Amino acid sequence: MAQNTIDANGQILRDARSRYRTTQREASGAHGAYESETRRAGGAPRAEVTVQREPAPAAAAAHFGGTTGDVVVRARRMYDGERLVQLADTWIPADVAEAAGIEQVDTGVGGIISRMAEAGFAQTDITEDVHQRPATPEEAEALGVEAGSLLLEITHVGYTSAGRAVEVTRHTLGPGWTLRYSVPLD
């Protein structure tokens, strides 16, 4: 089974081939993919989470049908031990967040994806766009790099079987990440 690894130098391999499967996200009572995969890799995952409502930013609204109405924002600083390894901001349509009960910091075993599934918003398709961009001064300070240094950013969009986007997450990765994907061939 594919899984993340953290080598002796702290290099992180993020293996997307199975990270969103329920059995992976909920393994050993984990509260989501990051916690589960970091534990399996021998790391010490922790996250600082804030949750609030605000108007959807344009980048998220584009996936939510263009509406800039209120969304629930889950802003996370994700650590391996004391080392900050990524910043992750998630935008969720307010009606989905309310139905799934995910406006609190602790969303329980499996995290928001499991709560959405229980509420009838199971994610059946995921798209992730990966690109490099310069670090803002705030990101640079948090991640220990120079302002303007190139960082990897993953924009993750989760869709229901009806094609509705129910989650947009922007993962901003610190130094030392490798991303692995797999594509089935006919």
C-alpha positions in Angstrom: 0.0 0.0 0.0 1.3 3.4 -0.9 2.2 5.6 2.0 4.1 8.7 2.9 7.7 8.5 4.2 10.0 10.9 6.1 13.6 10.1 5.6 16.5 10.7 8.1 17.0 14.2 6.7 13.3 15.1 7.2 12.5 14.9 3.5 8.7 14.1 3.1 7.3 12.0 0.3 3.6 12.7 -0.1 2.1 9.7 -1.8 -1.3 10.7 -3.1 -2.1 7.2 -4.5 -4.0 6.2 -1.4 -4.0 9.1 1.1 -7.7 10.0 0.7 -9.1 6.5 1.1 -11.2 6.2 4.3 -9.1 3.3 5.7 -6.0 5.5 5.3 -7.5 8.7 6.7 -9.0 7.0 9.7 -6.2 4.5 10.5 -5.6 4.1 14.2 -8.1 6.8 15.0 -6.3 9.5 13.0 -8.2 12.8 12.4 -7.4 12.9 8.7 -4.8 12.1 6.0 -2.0 14.2 7.3 -2.1 12.8 10.8 -2.4 9.2 9.6 0.3 9.3 7.0 2.8 11.3 9.2 2.3 8.7 12.1 2.9 5.8 9.6 6.1 7.5 8.5 7.3 7.7 12.1 6.7 11.4 12.5 4.9 13.3 15.2 2.0 15.1 13.6 0.2 18.0 15.1 -1.8 21.0 13.8 -2.8 24.4 15.0 -6.3 25.1 13.6 -8.5 28.1 13.4 -12.0 28.1 12.1 -14.1 31.1 11.0 -16.7 32.2 8.4 -15.9 34.8 5.7 -16.8 35.6 2.1 -15.3 33.1 -0.3 -12.1 34.4 -2.0 -12.3 34.5 -5.8 -10.1 31.3 -6.2 -12.4 29.2 -4.1 -15.6 30.9 -5.3 -14.7 29.9 -8.9 -15.0 26.2 -7.8 -18.3 26.9 -5.9 -20.2 28.1 -8.9 -18.9 31.7 -8.7 -20.7 32.6 -5.5 -18.8 34.7 -3.1 -21.2 34.0 -0.2 -19.9 32.9 3.2 -17.7 29.8 3.5 -16.2 28.1 6.5 -12.4 28.5 6.5 -10.2 26.0 8.3 -6.7 27.5 8.5 -4.1 25.0 9.6 -0.4 25.1 10.5 0.8 21.5 10.2 3.8 20.2 12.0 6.0 17.2 12.3 7.1 17.5 15.9 8.2 21.2 16.2 8.9 21.6 12.5 6.3 23.5 10.5 6.0 21.6 7.2 2.9 23.1 5.6 0.2 25.7 5.7 -3.2 24.5 4.7 -6.3 26.7 4.2 -9.6 24.9 3.4 -12.8 26.6 2.2 -16.1 24.8 2.6 -19.5 26.0 1.5 -21.4 27.1 4.6 -24.3 24.7 4.0 -22.0 21.7 3.7 -20.0 22.7 6.8 -23.3 23.1 8.8 -24.7 19.7 7.6 -21.4 18.0 8.4 -20.8 19.7 11.7 -17.3 20.8 10.9 -17.2 24.3 12.3 -15.3 23.2 15.3 -11.5 22.7 15.6 -11.6 18.9 16.2 -13.6 17.1 13.4 -13.0 13.6 14.8 -11.7 10.4 13.2 -11.1 10.8 9.5 -11.4 14.6 9.6 -13.7 16.7 7.4 -13.9 14.3 4.5 -15.4 11.6 6.8 -17.8 14.1 8.3 -18.9 15.3 4.8 -19.5 11.7 3.7 -21.7 11.0 6.8 -23.7 14.1 5.9 -24.3 13.0 2.3 -21.5 14.9 0.7 -19.1 12.1 0.0 -16.1 13.1 -2.2 -15.9 10.8 -5.1 -13.5 12.8 -7.3 -10.5 14.9 -6.4 -8.5 17.2 -8.5 -5.1 18.5 -7.4 -3.2 21.2 -9.3 0.4 21.7 -8.3 2.5 24.7 -9.1 5.4 26.7 -7.8 5.1 30.3 -6.6 7.1 32.8 -4.6 6.6 32.8 -0.8 4.9 35.8 0.6 6.8 37.5 3.5 4.4 35.9 6.0 4.9 32.4 4.5 8.6 32.8 4.3 8.8 33.7 8.0 6.6 30.8 9.1 8.3 28.2 6.9 11.9 29.4 7.5 12.7 30.5 3.9 13.6 33.7 2.2 10.7 35.9 1.0 10.3 35.2 -2.7 11.7 31.6 -2.5 9.8 29.2 -4.6 7.3 27.0 -2.8 5.1 24.2 -4.0 1.4 24.8 -3.7 -1.3 22.2 -4.1 -4.8 23.3 -4.8 -7.1 20.4 -3.9 -10.7 20.3 -4.9 -13.1 17.6 -3.7 -16.3 16.9 -5.7 -19.4 14.8 -4.9 -20.7 12.3 -7.4 -23.1 15.0 -8.6 -20.1 17.2 -9.5 -20.5 19.7 -6.7 -17.3 21.1 -5.2 -17.5 20.7 -1.5 -13.9 21.5 -0.5 -11.1 23.7 -1.8 -7.8 23.4 0.0 -4.6 25.3 -0.6 -1.6 23.4 0.7 1.6 25.5 0.8 4.5 23.2 1.4 7.7 24.0 3.2 11.1 22.8 1.9 11.8 19.1 1.4 8.7 17.7 -0.2 8.3 15.2 -3.0 4.8 14.6 -4.5 3.9 11.2 -6.0 0.8 10.6 -8.1 -0.3 7.6 -10.2 -2.3 7.5 -13.4 -4.1 4.3 -14.5 -3.5 3.4 -18.1 -6.0 1.5 -20.3 
